[in-house]
Amino acid sequence: MTKVLVSDPIDQTGIDILAQVAEVDVRTGLPPDQLKAIIGDYDALMIRSGTQVTAEIIEAASKLRIIGRAGVGVDNVDVPAATRRGVIVVNSPEGNTIAAAEQALALMLALSRHVPQAHASTIAGGWDRKTYVGNELYKKKLGVVGLGKIGSHVARVAKALGMEVLAYDPFISVERAQQIQVRLLPLPELFAEADYITLHLPRTPDTENLVNAALLRTMKPTARLVNCARGGIVDEAALAEAVKTGVIAGAALDVYAKEPLEPDSPLRSVGERLILTPHLGASTEEAQENVAIDVAEQIRDVLQGLPARSAVNIPGLNAEVMERLKPHLQLAETLGQLISQLAGGQISELEVRLQGEFASHPAQPLVIAALKGLLSTALGDSINYVNAALEAKERGIHVLEVKDEASRDFAGGSLQLSARGASGQHTVTGAVFADGDLRITTIDAFPVNVAPSDHMLFTRHRDVPGIIGKLGSVLGEHNVNIAAMQVGRRIVRGDALMVLSLDDPIPPSLLASVVAIDGIQDAHPVTL
């Protein structure tokens, strides 16, 4: 008999679906050693955020075919370990979309009409109508930062309320923005122009403390900020100070850098113009039921030999094929990350060209890996091999797949990505060398042979004496160590490309000094 273990509290509707095809054991709150001792008896595991599914647990799960996370995040699952064992990991990426969007809208309305404060005053015996005169949302400008599913829904509802919607999302094309009737702006301009700003971004190294003191100072003194996305996107100390001193009119937060919110957090002492809620974005009865149904249906389908619709790891590939393609997938994802950061803006088209021996490999997983890398800079861990193509489509990115078997630049073939967008066209090419070593082989037609590294700097400059020395001196003055360096050029004394592998990331202040070097035309720091 097929068996399913439910190790966290799940809505009964989900359990009923599982019971259609399996024997269901509900055993919540299991310590790791007990879970490890019994997991070998089960074909499927359904969890929420409480159960930690480690590599050790997965190794002990000899019969396990699928892990279902009733929610969005899979931080508590060792996905690589599951993938290596051929275990499908699924989640529910859309189950709480409406709930999170409505929480943002509720907080926006509560800010505008002083709802929590007026309620507390009335309960305490007051009847103070003058103090709590509010503002209408009608005809105000809403800035939506991040136009994924949740941000797009907020935008649609705001339009229905009569608001003008501005938006910032570097991966949304102008055409897609026009479809949902929003006006795209650079982030600084959006913050300066909007009356209300709502954040819908993942937390990544690029978005951590994105809303800092400097950005808050660009907002109107009458503007208000809402964050129901992820903690850590907003500098909480800077926000507390901005609300206290009247730099902005108010703010509302549902998520925090550390949860539960620490007792000594500066947010707790701000006062009435700051609304705080305890991460309630997905806490609706409907959302809890939705994610339970969504994940239970996927577990049921997989146990019946059908595909899962929201697999987090690569679907449709057996362990042997995955192992064979592992370095090629890694190269595709790395090149996607690289071209995203070199383009530095909206991308409307991505061409994925499989050349030589690369053309003999299955194209779909390589295309998806490239898209995952392309979008991960903006979307972080929320992008995966299943939703990458959908996210690209929703952002208006047109994807072209080309197989060129005649190209023989390297023995094992090569992979070339070309991106077109607001900043023009960029092309990167890479190859897999012996023993699975990855190499970047061309950047915008400049020949190089560079291994990807965590921190890199790409510069365009005139091929004249002294440029390399000047750049090395500037980096040395800022204590940034160069691990490797290479220059690619097409003609002597013409334009050239310099690639540096660094031990440390380039801070923004240093980048300005690099660009100021006479002869350097532009510079792009890249984190892989």
matplotlib code that plots the C-alpha trace (Angstrom):
import matplotlib.pyplot as plt

x = [0.0, 1.3, 1.9, 2.1, 3.5, 2.1, 4.5, 3.1, -0.4, -2.2, -5.8, -8.1, -9.0, -5.5, -5.4, -8.7, -7.2, -4.2, -6.4, -7.9, -4.7, -2.7, -2.7, -2.1, -0.3, -0.5, 2.4, 3.3, 6.1, 8.4, 12.0, 14.6, 15.8, 12.2, 11.5, 14.7, 13.7, 10.3, 10.7, 11.9, 8.4, 6.8, 6.4, 5.6, 6.1, 3.9, 5.2, 4.9, 7.7, 8.2, 9.8, 13.4, 14.0, 17.8, 20.1, 20.3, 16.6, 16.4, 19.2, 17.1, 14.0, 14.6, 11.1, 10.4, 9.2, 8.0, 8.2, 5.3, 5.7, 2.3, 3.5, 6.0, 9.4, 11.4, 14.2, 13.6, 14.2, 17.6, 16.5, 19.9, 19.9, 16.4, 17.3, 20.3, 18.0, 15.4, 12.9, 10.6, 10.1, 6.9, 5.5, 2.5, 3.8, 0.3, -1.7, -1.2, -1.1, -4.5, -3.9, -0.6, -1.9, -5.0, -2.8, -0.8, -4.0, -5.5, -2.4, -2.5, -6.1, -5.4, -2.6, -4.7, -7.7, -5.8, -7.9, -5.9, -5.4, -9.0, -10.1, -7.8, -8.9, -12.6, -12.2, -10.4, -13.5, -12.6, -14.6, -11.9, -12.9, -10.6, -7.3, -8.1, -8.9, -7.5, -6.7, -8.3, -6.5, -8.5, -6.3, -3.2, 0.0, 0.9, 4.4, 4.6, 8.1, 8.1, 5.5, 5.3, 2.0, 1.4, 2.6, 0.5, -2.6, -2.1, -1.7, -4.9, -6.9, -5.3, -6.4, -9.9, -9.7, -8.9, -5.2, -2.4, 0.0, 3.8, 6.0, 9.7, 10.7, 13.9, 12.6, 9.2, 9.1, 7.5, 4.9, 4.0, 3.7, 1.3, -0.8, -1.4, -1.6, 1.3, 4.0, 7.5, 10.0, 13.5, 13.5, 14.7, 12.1, 9.3, 10.2, 10.2, 6.9, 4.6, 2.2, 2.1, 4.8, 4.3, 7.2, 6.8, 10.4, 12.3, 15.1, 18.4, 21.9, 20.8, 17.6, 18.8, 18.3, 17.3, 15.0, 17.6, 17.9, 19.0, 16.1, 13.5, 14.7, 13.7, 10.0, 7.4, 6.8, 3.1, 4.1, 3.6, 5.4, 4.0, 6.1, 4.3, 7.1, 10.2, 11.9, 15.4, 14.4, 13.8, 16.5, 14.3, 16.3, 16.3, 12.5, 11.8, 13.8, 12.1, 8.6, 9.5, 11.0, 8.4, 10.5, 7.6, 4.0, 3.8, 4.5, 3.1, 5.1, 4.1, 7.6, 10.8, 14.5, 14.3, 11.1, 9.5, 10.2, 12.8, 11.5, 14.1, 13.4, 13.3, 10.1, 8.2, 8.8, 7.8, 4.2, 0.9, 2.2, 3.7, 1.5, 3.0, 1.4, 3.0, 3.6, -0.1, 0.3, -0.6, -2.7, -6.2, -8.4, -8.6, -4.8, -4.2, -6.8, -5.5, -1.9, -3.1, -5.2, -2.6, 0.2, -1.9, -3.1, 0.4, 1.4, -1.6, -0.7, 3.0, 2.0, -0.3, 2.5, 1.5, 3.7, 3.8, 2.8, 5.0, 8.2, 11.0, 13.7, 14.2, 11.1, 11.1, 14.8, 16.0, 19.0, 21.3, 20.5, 20.7, 24.1, 25.3, 24.0, 25.0, 28.0, 26.0, 23.1, 25.5, 27.1, 23.7, 22.6, 26.0, 25.8, 22.3, 23.4, 26.3, 24.3, 21.6, 24.2, 26.0, 22.7, 21.8, 18.2, 15.0, 15.5, 12.9, 14.5, 16.9, 18.4, 19.9, 22.2, 23.4, 26.5, 28.4, 28.2, 25.9, 23.2, 23.0, 21.8, 18.1, 17.5, 14.6, 16.5, 19.4, 17.0, 15.3, 18.6, 19.6, 16.3, 16.7, 20.1, 18.8, 16.0, 17.7, 19.5, 16.1, 14.0, 16.5, 15.4, 11.8, 12.9, 13.4, 13.6, 9.8, 8.7, 11.6, 9.9, 6.5, 8.1, 10.0, 6.8, 4.9, 7.7, 7.4, 10.8, 10.7, 12.9, 14.5, 16.1, 18.7, 20.7, 23.8, 25.4, 27.8, 29.7, 32.9, 34.6, 35.3, 35.4, 32.5, 30.6, 29.5, 26.5, 25.8, 23.3, 22.3, 20.1, 18.3, 16.8, 16.8, 20.7, 21.1, 22.4, 24.9, 26.3, 28.1, 29.5, 30.8, 32.0, 32.4, 36.0, 37.6, 36.5, 33.4, 35.4, 33.3, 34.8, 33.5, 34.9, 33.5, 31.9, 30.3, 32.6, 35.7, 37.6, 38.5, 39.1, 38.0, 36.6, 33.6, 34.2, 32.1, 33.2, 34.2, 34.7, 34.2, 35.5, 35.5, 38.5, 40.8, 43.7, 46.5, 49.4, 48.8, 45.1, 45.7, 48.2, 45.9, 43.0, 45.2, 46.4, 42.8, 41.8, 44.9, 44.2, 40.8, 42.3, 40.5, 42.7, 42.8, 42.8, 43.0, 43.0, 42.6, 42.3, 40.4, 40.8, 40.0, 42.4, 45.6, 44.9, 41.2, 38.5, 39.3, 37.6, 39.2, 38.0, 39.1, 38.3, 38.3, 38.5, 35.9, 32.9, 33.2, 31.5, 29.6, 32.0, 34.9, 33.0, 32.7, 36.5, 37.0, 34.8, 36.6, 39.9, 40.9, 40.3, 37.8, 34.5, 32.3, 32.5, 30.2, 30.7, 29.2, 28.4, 28.0]
y = [0.0, 3.4, 5.5, 9.3, 11.0, 14.4, 15.8, 19.4, 20.7, 20.6, 21.6, 18.6, 19.1, 18.2, 15.1, 14.0, 14.3, 12.2, 9.5, 8.9, 7.1, 6.3, 5.4, 8.8, 9.1, 12.4, 12.7, 16.3, 17.6, 14.7, 15.2, 14.7, 11.4, 10.0, 11.3, 9.7, 6.4, 6.1, 8.0, 4.8, 3.5, 6.3, 7.1, 10.7, 13.4, 16.5, 19.4, 23.0, 25.2, 23.2, 20.0, 20.2, 17.8, 17.5, 15.4, 12.9, 12.5, 12.1, 9.6, 7.5, 7.8, 4.7, 4.7, 8.4, 9.7, 13.2, 15.9, 18.4, 21.8, 23.4, 26.9, 28.8, 28.6, 25.4, 26.6, 23.7, 21.1, 20.1, 20.3, 19.3, 16.2, 15.3, 15.9, 13.6, 10.9, 11.4, 12.8, 15.4, 18.5, 20.5, 23.7, 25.9, 29.1, 30.7, 29.4, 32.6, 35.2, 36.7, 36.6, 38.4, 41.0, 41.7, 42.1, 44.8, 46.6, 46.3, 47.9, 50.6, 51.4, 51.2, 53.7, 56.1, 56.0, 55.5, 52.4, 50.7, 54.0, 55.1, 51.7, 51.8, 55.3, 54.4, 51.2, 53.3, 55.5, 58.3, 59.8, 61.7, 62.4, 65.3, 63.6, 60.7, 62.6, 60.4, 60.4, 58.8, 56.4, 57.7, 59.5, 58.9, 57.4, 53.9, 52.7, 48.9, 47.5, 44.1, 43.0, 39.3, 37.5, 39.4, 42.8, 42.5, 41.7, 44.6, 46.8, 45.6, 46.2, 49.6, 50.5, 49.6, 51.9, 54.7, 54.9, 55.7, 52.8, 53.3, 50.2, 49.2, 45.7, 45.4, 42.1, 43.5, 44.5, 47.8, 45.7, 43.7, 46.9, 48.4, 45.2, 45.6, 49.5, 50.5, 53.1, 51.8, 54.0, 53.7, 53.0, 56.4, 58.2, 55.9, 56.6, 60.4, 60.4, 57.9, 58.7, 55.1, 52.4, 48.7, 46.2, 42.8, 41.5, 38.5, 39.0, 38.6, 40.1, 42.8, 43.7, 43.5, 46.9, 48.2, 50.7, 52.6, 56.0, 57.7, 56.2, 57.1, 60.7, 60.9, 60.2, 62.9, 63.8, 62.8, 59.4, 56.0, 52.7, 49.1, 45.9, 42.5, 40.8, 39.7, 41.0, 42.6, 44.5, 47.6, 49.1, 48.9, 51.4, 53.9, 53.5, 54.0, 57.2, 58.4, 57.9, 59.4, 62.5, 63.1, 62.3, 60.2, 60.2, 56.6, 52.9, 49.5, 46.2, 42.6, 41.1, 41.7, 41.0, 38.8, 37.1, 37.2, 40.9, 41.5, 43.1, 45.9, 46.6, 50.4, 49.7, 49.1, 52.6, 54.6, 55.3, 55.6, 56.4, 52.9, 49.8, 46.4, 43.0, 39.6, 38.2, 37.6, 37.8, 34.1, 33.7, 33.3, 30.3, 30.3, 30.5, 27.6, 25.5, 26.5, 25.4, 22.2, 21.3, 22.3, 20.3, 17.3, 17.1, 17.1, 14.4, 12.4, 12.9, 11.9, 8.7, 7.9, 8.3, 11.8, 14.9, 17.6, 21.1, 23.0, 20.9, 23.0, 20.7, 19.7, 17.8, 15.1, 14.1, 10.8, 10.7, 9.4, 12.3, 14.8, 13.6, 13.7, 17.3, 18.7, 20.8, 22.0, 23.1, 24.9, 26.6, 27.7, 29.1, 30.9, 32.5, 33.6, 35.3, 36.9, 38.4, 39.6, 41.7, 42.9, 44.0, 45.9, 46.6, 45.4, 42.4, 41.8, 38.9, 36.0, 33.8, 30.5, 29.0, 25.4, 25.0, 21.9, 19.0, 21.1, 20.8, 17.0, 17.6, 18.1, 21.8, 22.5, 22.0, 24.2, 26.9, 26.8, 26.8, 29.9, 31.7, 30.7, 32.3, 35.4, 36.0, 34.9, 38.3, 39.9, 37.1, 35.1, 31.8, 32.2, 31.3, 27.7, 25.3, 24.9, 28.5, 30.2, 29.9, 31.1, 34.0, 35.0, 34.9, 37.0, 39.6, 39.8, 38.1, 36.4, 33.3, 31.9, 28.5, 27.8, 24.6, 25.0, 21.6, 22.9, 25.2, 23.6, 26.2, 23.7, 19.9, 19.6, 22.5, 25.7, 27.6, 31.2, 33.6, 36.8, 39.3, 42.3, 45.0, 48.6, 48.8, 47.2, 43.7, 41.7, 38.2, 35.7, 32.3, 29.5, 25.9, 22.9, 21.7, 18.5, 17.3, 19.5, 22.8, 25.8, 28.6, 31.9, 32.1, 35.3, 38.5, 40.7, 39.1, 39.7, 36.4, 35.3, 32.1, 32.7, 30.4, 31.9, 33.1, 34.5, 38.1, 39.5, 42.8, 43.4, 46.6, 48.0, 50.2, 51.5, 49.1, 51.6, 51.3, 52.0, 51.1, 47.8, 49.3, 52.2, 49.8, 47.6, 50.6, 51.8, 48.3, 48.0, 51.4, 50.0, 46.7, 44.6, 41.7, 40.5, 36.7, 36.5, 38.8, 38.5, 40.9, 40.2, 42.3, 42.1, 44.6, 46.2, 49.6, 49.2, 48.5, 45.8, 43.9, 43.2, 40.5, 40.4, 37.7, 39.3, 38.1, 40.7, 42.3, 45.8, 48.5, 51.2, 53.9, 52.0, 51.4, 55.1, 55.4, 52.6, 54.3, 57.6, 56.1, 57.7, 55.2, 53.0, 53.3, 51.3, 48.7, 46.0, 44.2, 40.7, 38.3, 34.6]
z = [0.0, -0.9, 2.2, 2.7, 5.8, 6.8, 9.4, 9.8, 10.3, 7.0, 6.1, 6.2, 2.5, 1.5, 3.7, 2.1, -1.4, -0.3, 1.1, -2.3, -3.4, -0.3, 3.4, 5.2, 8.5, 10.2, 12.7, 13.5, 15.6, 15.0, 16.2, 13.4, 14.8, 14.8, 11.3, 10.1, 11.7, 10.0, 6.7, 4.9, 5.1, 3.0, -0.7, -0.1, 2.5, 2.9, 5.0, 5.8, 7.3, 10.5, 9.2, 8.2, 5.4, 5.4, 3.2, 6.1, 6.1, 2.3, 2.4, 4.8, 2.6, 0.5, -1.0, -1.2, -4.6, -3.8, -1.1, -1.1, 0.7, 1.4, 0.7, -1.4, 0.2, 0.3, 2.5, 4.9, 2.1, 0.8, -2.8, -4.3, -2.1, -3.2, -6.9, -6.6, -5.2, -7.9, -5.4, -6.8, -4.7, -5.2, -3.7, -4.2, -5.8, -6.3, -3.4, -1.3, -4.1, -3.4, 0.4, 0.2, -2.3, -0.1, 3.0, 1.2, 0.1, 3.6, 5.1, 2.5, 3.4, 7.1, 6.8, 4.8, 7.2, 10.5, 11.2, 14.0, 15.9, 15.6, 16.8, 19.8, 20.7, 20.5, 22.5, 25.2, 25.5, 23.0, 20.1, 18.3, 14.7, 14.0, 14.8, 12.5, 9.3, 6.5, 2.8, -0.2, -2.5, -5.5, -8.0, -5.9, -7.4, -6.3, -6.9, -7.2, -6.8, -8.3, -10.9, -10.2, -9.5, -6.2, -7.5, -10.6, -8.7, -6.4, -9.5, -11.0, -7.8, -7.4, -11.0, -10.0, -7.0, -9.4, -8.6, -11.2, -11.0, -11.5, -11.4, -11.2, -12.4, -14.5, -16.0, -17.2, -20.8, -21.9, -23.8, -20.7, -18.7, -21.2, -21.0, -17.3, -17.7, -15.5, -16.2, -15.8, -14.0, -12.6, -8.9, -7.8, -9.9, -8.6, -5.0, -5.7, -7.5, -5.7, -3.0, -1.9, -2.4, -2.0, -2.2, -3.8, -4.2, -3.0, -0.5, -2.4, -2.0, -4.5, -2.6, 1.0, 2.6, -0.8, 0.9, 2.9, 4.5, 1.2, -0.8, 1.9, 1.8, -1.9, -1.0, -0.6, 3.1, 2.4, 1.0, 2.7, 2.4, 2.7, 2.8, 2.7, 0.7, 2.6, 5.7, 5.1, 2.0, 4.2, 6.5, 9.6, 11.7, 8.8, 8.3, 12.0, 11.9, 8.7, 10.1, 13.5, 12.1, 9.4, 6.4, 5.2, 6.4, 7.5, 6.9, 7.4, 7.7, 7.8, 7.4, 9.3, 9.0, 12.0, 13.0, 15.5, 15.7, 18.4, 21.6, 21.3, 17.6, 16.9, 15.0, 18.2, 19.5, 16.4, 17.4, 15.6, 12.1, 11.8, 11.5, 12.4, 11.8, 12.6, 9.1, 8.2, 4.4, 3.8, 6.9, 5.5, 5.7, 1.9, 1.4, 3.8, 2.1, -1.4, -0.7, 0.9, -2.1, -4.6, -3.1, -2.2, -5.8, -7.0, -4.6, -5.8, -9.4, -9.0, -7.1, -10.0, -12.5, -13.7, -13.8, -11.1, -12.2, -9.7, -9.3, -7.8, -9.1, -12.7, -14.0, -16.6, -16.3, -14.8, -12.5, -15.3, -17.7, -14.9, -14.0, -17.6, -18.1, -14.7, -16.0, -19.0, -16.9, -14.6, -17.6, -18.9, -15.5, -15.1, -18.5, -17.7, -14.5, -16.4, -19.3, -16.9, -15.0, -18.1, -19.7, -16.5, -17.6, -19.1, -21.4, -24.2, -26.0, -25.2, -27.8, -26.6, -29.3, -28.9, -31.0, -32.1, -29.7, -27.4, -30.1, -29.4, -25.9, -24.9, -25.4, -23.0, -19.7, -21.0, -22.1, -18.7, -16.9, -18.8, -17.9, -14.3, -14.2, -16.1, -13.7, -10.5, -10.1, -9.6, -8.2, -6.1, -4.7, -5.9, -9.5, -10.3, -13.3, -13.5, -13.2, -15.1, -18.5, -17.2, -15.3, -18.5, -20.5, -17.9, -18.1, -21.9, -22.6, -26.0, -26.0, -29.1, -29.3, -32.0, -32.7, -34.8, -35.2, -37.9, -35.4, -34.3, -32.1, -29.2, -29.2, -26.8, -28.5, -26.9, -25.6, -26.6, -25.1, -26.8, -24.9, -26.4, -24.3, -23.2, -23.2, -26.6, -27.3, -25.4, -26.2, -24.0, -25.0, -22.8, -23.0, -20.8, -20.8, -19.6, -16.2, -16.3, -16.0, -17.1, -19.3, -20.5, -24.1, -25.6, -24.3, -27.0, -29.6, -27.6, -27.2, -23.6, -21.7, -18.2, -15.4, -13.7, -10.2, -7.3, -7.9, -11.3, -13.0, -16.7, -18.3, -21.8, -22.6, -25.3, -25.9, -25.0, -22.6, -18.9, -18.6, -16.8, -14.4, -13.5, -12.8, -10.7, -8.7, -8.0, -6.8, -4.7, -3.0, -2.0, -0.8, -3.5, -4.5, -8.1, -8.3, -12.1, -15.1, -18.9, -21.8, -25.0, -28.1, -31.8, -33.2, -31.8, -30.2, -30.7, -28.1, -25.6, -22.9, -19.5, -17.2, -13.6, -11.0, -7.6, -4.0, -2.9, -4.4, -5.9, -3.6, -5.5, -4.4, -6.0, -9.2, -9.7, -9.4, -11.9, -14.5, -13.9, -15.1, -18.4, -21.2, -19.5, -21.3, -18.9, -16.1, -14.8, -11.5, -11.6, -8.8, -9.7]

ax = plt.figure().add_subplot(projection="3d")
ax.plot(x, y, z, "-o")
ax.set_aspect("equal")
plt.show()
